[in-house]
Amino acid sequence: MKYANLLHDLQYNHDKVAISVLFETETTKEIRILFKKGNLMKKHQTPFPITVEIVEGAIDFGVKDNTYNLKKGDLVALDGGVPHDLKAIEDSIVRLTLSKQDSVDRVKKVID
């Protein structure tokens, strides 16, 4: 069994998003991303499908030529190879599910 709580030990970074790995399973990596209002993850893509859940707050999620305003409770799945970006409209907690084959370091490079 693996256990994590998305709402415990929240340590926001005012300059850029804060990324922490909650745990890994045989098939996925579960990541928490903390956004302060205005924080941005620039346009990027992953070679594998991802799932994004808005746990708290609101995010503008840009995909291709569209921007979707995602709010608490929203859940999206995105195929690999699709460019996307995220901008926090409010302080937000985002859960990101990556393929086990994907790299957390790749995600961290997006915020640098």
Secondary structure, DSSP 8 states (H G I E B T S, - for coil): -----TTSS----SSS-EEEEEEE-SSEEEEEEEE-TT-EEEEE--SS-EEEEEEESEEEEEETTEEEEEETT-EEEE-TT--EEEEESSSEEEEEEEETTS-HHHHHHHH-
